[in-house]
Amino acid sequence: MIQVDNHGKTGYCLHGDSDPLDVQVGYGHYARNGVKDFVTRMTAYEPGDDGAVFEAATYLGSSARVKVNFVGECALRLRMVPEGSKTDCRREVLSLDPYNKVKVEEMDKYIRLSTKRLEVYIYKCPWQIVVYLDGSELTKEQIKDQDVGLKYKSIPLGFSRKEDGSVVDCFETMYMYSDENFYGFGEKFTDFGKRGQKITVWQRDAQSTNADVAYKAMPYFMSSMGYSILLNTFTRNHFNMGATSGVSYTMEAEDPYLDYYMFCDRDFKGLLKEYTSFSGRSPMIPKWAFGFWMSKMSYLTRQEVQDTVEHMEAFGMSADVIHIDGWLDFIGGGDGKELLAFDEKRFPDPEGMIQWLKDKGIHLSLWMFPYLPAYAKDENGKTILGKESKLVEVMRERNFIVKDYSGNPYVFPLGEGDIANTAIVALDFTNPEFVAYLKERVKRLMRMGVGVIKTDFSEEIPEDAVFYDGSRGLEGHNKYTYLYSKTVYEACAEGKAETGEKGLIWCRSGYAGSQKYPAHWAGDSSATENNLASILKGGLSLGLSGVSFWGFDIGGFYNSDDEGNIKIPEDHEYIRSVQMGLMAPLSRSHGQSPREPWNFSKKTQDAFLKINKLRYRMVPYFYSTAHETVMEGIPMMRAMLLEFQNDLNARNLSTQYMLGEAMLVAPVFDQQIQHIYLPKGSWIDLNSGKRKEAGWIVSDQVFDEIPLYLRENKMIPLLKEAPMHIGDQKFENLEIWMNLTDSISQNYYDDDITGSFQAVLKNDVVEITTKDMDVAAIKAWIPAQIRRCFVNGTQWSVRKADNAWIIDK
């Protein structure tokens, strides 16, 4: 270690001669029990190829070791380990390789670590880290958030000790710029901009999609300043994003050390690309997954499933998936000895049923539960307290169940229910033998022809549980949700690979990095219209956290009358949910009561079929945009700030979004007057065909329409007709919709295809060039008189129809 000269400074002058414990007075962020201490000055450092390690003194006379190392040219990692603490790799979300091209220089007042673009200044006394990107200040630690008595409201980089001296939590406090806002934190249903909020990342069975608790909270966020942070821990963690103080934010982990990554890029898309390049990007999902999924809780017999599929066919709706919740043998009262076994009394000959569905063009989705009912039932279905079910007995004997401190299976209630009626035990995904066993059970289903597994629940592991790998509930609670989806997805992918297909799950819970295990849905949502706005905030926030393949329960999972009884949604509630859901990346209808469209009025049925058919015509655009997600980590459903980050009017918009780069979607909720913001350029209202100029407009809120707008100098590829089902073949006979004012240049993707579309307007002539696109017709909105059009050098006919030009062979 190289000793540093602090020019005689040994204390922390901001507090003078005050009692050191006074530092807690006015302390504002999430605080655990214990005495707070924090880093005050550097005492020594050790340079390295990837950064440096620092020894630092603390306010209360202890010490800490701080390691700052780079993991990329514009990405760094900070770890602060208080004296007497140790790190634990089981708590880490990511462990990235070092970037060994860092220059370390000692100056009079600071140590500077730098790459070609990023500079990190670590000041000696008082301790402070300041980050510069491309020569301009990006962010810095906050060391001056005090009250009039010069006591901290938010303590700088530090930790808390209990009376026995052990470290119970660690925290970092950052400077908050006056115009800074924050986005992400996983699927959070609260206000889209997270400045002013307190956020706890501790997965919950939220039982709604409009509260501050979440199924997929993540310790990752991006700042409008041009950086993002991943708090690198699976343990419970907290963020105070300016809720207590207007000049700082604090992040805290209930760990004995602090560990976080910072990714730096002033381009918001660049931030997501950088983060997902390290944390992983989603693999591609099956093409049929972009079709419509039909579900309810639940189809209970094979006959009911087949009747529903035949009704869908007769009704004329396009669909690709049917889902069954209640198919397992223990759901129907069975007492088998293996996991994931069909109740063949209600679903006889499951292989035959799956083949029947395939012949109808329908893929099967099956529900899964990471828990087991703890106790056996008598012949009347009543729980026998204290008596294990046969399945639990078998799993316990194989050491496949999460335990309590005494070594017995940990029995706990499902949600907030009475344990006598909802007692469950949890399967242990930290046991490699269980993971191997479960994967084989899932692969068995894939070989039978099942298309997708819905991985439900997993968010309620008790804090004092004990796992096979020795970890406890505190560090395993959030991680359990991650391991659950990882295990099942990998099994699905491995099983499907045997037949050359793509894997898929439909997952409720997750954590940072869960984008690697697609896909996800929003959990238990209300059918009310204003709930749609909360769902959308969650989806947009999740997209800014790296997850793209997402949907929600179309029609709402639950709805009740004024006496609390389950009730089918009102027509207007149902259709607004359908419209937003069919313009989401993935579309599944699901609920406690029927959600099939024929259960609603004729007017609603017609509106359903209208958006259902448009969705199916647009599948080439959805699928092409999905490929961008896989390649670049950019979500399909994009918050406006991703496409228009320099437009300050678009920064915090969460009632509309961009579907890919070309189309703006503005779902209708419960607004008395719906205001829609159109950024720079002119836009085509795809319902009326009229051109709209940039600025705020008012929507007409037509019952059978969702406002859709085509961006200037962009195109979307569609099928000329809506198919009943989506096949595996490449898309053919495309119709292009384009808004052309001067030129268009876009890529187009299909399986094993990287195509392109270019269009140029020259006076009264349009010249179009395509590559690997089977284009049959073009519908063009062009604000000029067009006389000729050439497509790949061949002249096509041009005629005017309403507000558009029709161009074909």
ZIRARA-V922424 format. One line per field, one symbol per residue. ss: DSSP state (a for helix, b for strand, c for the rest). phi: phi as a letter, one per 20 degrees, with the letter a starting at -180 (. if undefined). burial: 1 if it has 16 or more other C-alpha atoms within 10 Angstrom, else 0. A space follows every 10 residues. Layout:
ss=???
phi=???
burial=???
This chain:
ss=cbbccccccc ccaaacccca aaaacccccc ccccbbbbbb bbbbbbbbcc bbbbbbbbcc ccbbbbbbbb bbccbbbbbb bbccccccaa accccccccc ccbbbbcccb bbbbcccbbb bbbcbccbbb bbbccbbbbb bccccbcccc cbcccccbbb bcccccbbbb bbbbbccccc cbbbbbcccc cccccccbbb bccccccccc ccccccbbbb bbbcccbbbb bcccccbbbb cccccccbbb bbbcccbbbb bbbbcccaaa aaaaaaaaac ccccccaaaa cbbbcccccc caaaaaaaaa aaaaaccccc bbbbcccbcc cccccccccc cbccccccca aaaaaaaaac ccbbbbbbbc bbbcbbbccc ccbbbbbbca aaaaaaaccc bcbcccccbc cbbcccccaa aabbbbbccc caaaaaaaaa aaaaaaaacc cbbbbbcccc cccccbcccc cbaaaaaaaa aaaaaaaaaa aaaaaaaccc ccccbbbccc cccaaacccb bccccbccaa aaaaaaaaaa aaaccccccb bcbbcccbcb cccccbcccc aaaaaaaaaa acccccbbbc ccccccaaac caaaaaaaaa aaaaaaacaa aaaaaaaaaa aaccccbbca aaaccccaaa ccccccbbbc ccbbbbcccc ccccbbbbbb bbbbbccccc bbbbbbbbcc ccccccbbbb cccbbbbbbc cccccccccc cccbbbbbbb ccbbbbbbbb ccbbbbbbbb bbccbbbbbb bcccbbbbbb bbcccccbbb bccbbbbbbb bccbbbbbc
phi=.efdedlnfc dcffdleffg ffgffmfdeg cefpeecbfd bedabcfbfd qbddecedfe nebbddddce dafcbccdcc dfgnecebff efeccdffde cdedcedfdb dddbdfddcc ddffbffadc ddclndfdaa feccecefel dfecffgaac defenfedac bcddfdffde ccbomnedef ggfefnddcd ebgcfflacb deebfcfcec bddffobccd febefgbccd enfececbcc dcdecebdbb dcdcafefff fffffffeeo dfffdffffe eeddbbdbfd bgffffffff fgfffnefbc ccdcfedfff fenfbfdcfl dfeffecflg fffffgfffe ndeedcfcce dcgfdfcefe nefdgndfff ffgffffemd cfdefenegf ebffmdffff dcfccdfdee egffgfffgf fffgffffof ebdeeemoec fffdfcegen fdfgedgffg fffgfffffg ffffffffdm ddeaccdedr bgnfffcfcc cenfdfefff fgffgfgfff ffffdoddeb bbffnnfcab efdnegbfff gfffffffff fedegccceb afdgcfffed ffffffffff ffffgffegg fgffffffgf ecneffedgg ffecfeeffe gdfcdbaeem edcedcgedd ffceecddfg odcdffedme ecegpecdef lfgecdfcce fflcccecef cfffbdeeff fclfdedcdd dbbcbceccb gmccebcccc ecldcddccc clceedbcdc dcebfddbbd dlndfdfcbe clecddcbf
burial=0001010000 1100100000 0011001111 1101111111 1111101101 1111111110 0011111111 1111111111 1110100000 1111000111 1111000011 1111100111 1111111111 1110000111 1111110000 1111111111 1000001111 1111110000 1111111111 1111111111 1111111111 0111111111 1111111111 1111111111 1111101111 1111111111 1111111111 1111110111 1111111111 1111111111 1100110110 0100001111 1111111111 0101111011 1111011001 0011101101 1111111111 1111111000 0010000111 1111110011 1111000011 1111100000 1111111111 1001100111 1111110011 1111111111 1101111100 1111111111 1111111111 1111110000 1111111111 1111111111 1111111110 1111111111 1111111111 1111111110 0000000110 1111111111 1111111111 1111111001 0001101110 1111111111 1111111111 0111111111 1111100011 1111111111 1111111111 0001111110 0111110000 1100000000 1001111111 1111111111 0111110000 1001111111 1011010111 0000001111 1000011111 0010101111 1100010011 1000110100 001111110
